[in-house]
Structure formats: structure tokens, C-alpha cells
Amino acid sequence: MEAVSLSYASALVIGLLGGVHCIGMCGGVVSALTFGLPECERNRAVSLLPYQIAYNTGRICSYTVAGAIMGSIGMLLSGLMPMHLAQRILLGTAGIFMVLLGLYLAGWWRVLSHVESAGSYLWKQIEPFGRKLLPVQTPGQALKIGLVWGWFPCGLVYSMLINAVAAGNMWNGAGIMLAFGLGTLPNLMLMGMLAGTMSTFVRSPLTRQIAGSMVILFGLVTLWLAI
């Protein structure tokens, strides 16, 4: 149980550090989310809050569902070999993907961009449903767009889904992705409320390199635990 709690904490922190990537990948849709509202509402942060909350709730719900699916796959894989061996293999795989994620966030090696490309087929099937919801004029529409956008091809999300597989069951997989989604929340909420004024900071090379280095450290610790 302690190992699972550590995974939750790691997922939360990685979600927060991954904000440097979230701003680039999701910043556009977050900033444009309320373009369909009257100008007087778009310029008031309190008016934007229900839309941002709804969008991010939908997005995190989709992450959680994906985590449950991947955790179930992990449980099936664990049944194919001795439990201790399965745990070490899955944990080691999760550690490798975290290192790759750190390199990706820092801009040192973008191998995970190929993983994003692999998810483009699924996104092509889902994206039209989100397009029909624009322009957003109610929080309900924002919630539905969040549910759709949660399946957008993203190396950051995909690397965390490997951790959900390593969790070994549906509930732990869902919990890891819920924690990760909550970690991404501060950056995307600020991005939506401040209309991108913080994007210069989070996109700076130094910020990305610091965040990437910390994620690499998480990955190395996870690999050490798998040995």
C-alpha cells in the first residue's frame, strides 16, 4: 500500500512539473475555450471560472477512465507470470518511460513524440465530436470538450499511463491518473484565467530543463526500486 501511495504522490508532482508541456499542448484550447462568450464575460476572471472548472473536470475524468483501463491491463499481465517478477518488469518499464518523459520535457530527446503520433488514429475518430461543441457557450459544453480533449495524443499522458499499467489493478491505475490530472490542474487553470500571461515563463528553456531533470530523477528512483 505504501508503494501505491508513493505512486500517487509521484503522479501528482509529475503532473505539476509537466505543466511546461501542458501549456504548449493544451494552452491553445484552454485560452480559446471561452471565445464564444460576450467580450464583457471573457474579460472577467470570475465569469471564466465555471468554464475552466468544467473543462478540466472533463479532461481529468477521461484520464481517470484511461488509467482504469490500463490498470486492468496491468492486472491481466500480472497473471501471466509470478507476481514479484511482473511487478519488477512493470515498475522498470514505468521508470524507463519517466526518464524518457524527463528528456522530452527538457527538450533533450523527443522520442516520445513518436508515441504521440501512434495515438493520432484514435484522436482522428474522437476529435470531430469536440469540434461540434464549438463555440462554447455553456459550462456543460466545456465539460464535454474536456471529456474529448482528455484523449488527445500526448507523450506526457501516455508515459503516465505506463505507470497506471504498473499499478497492477483498475482502481490503482485510475487513482494514479486522477492524481496526475490534479497535478496538471494549477497550470491549466492559471493559463485559462490569465489568458496566457504565464506562458512565457513556463516555456522558457531553463524552466523546461529544471522540470525535465526532476522527472528524470523520479524515473531513476523508480528504476532503482525495480531492481
Beta strands, then each sheet from edge to edge (+ up, - down):
end
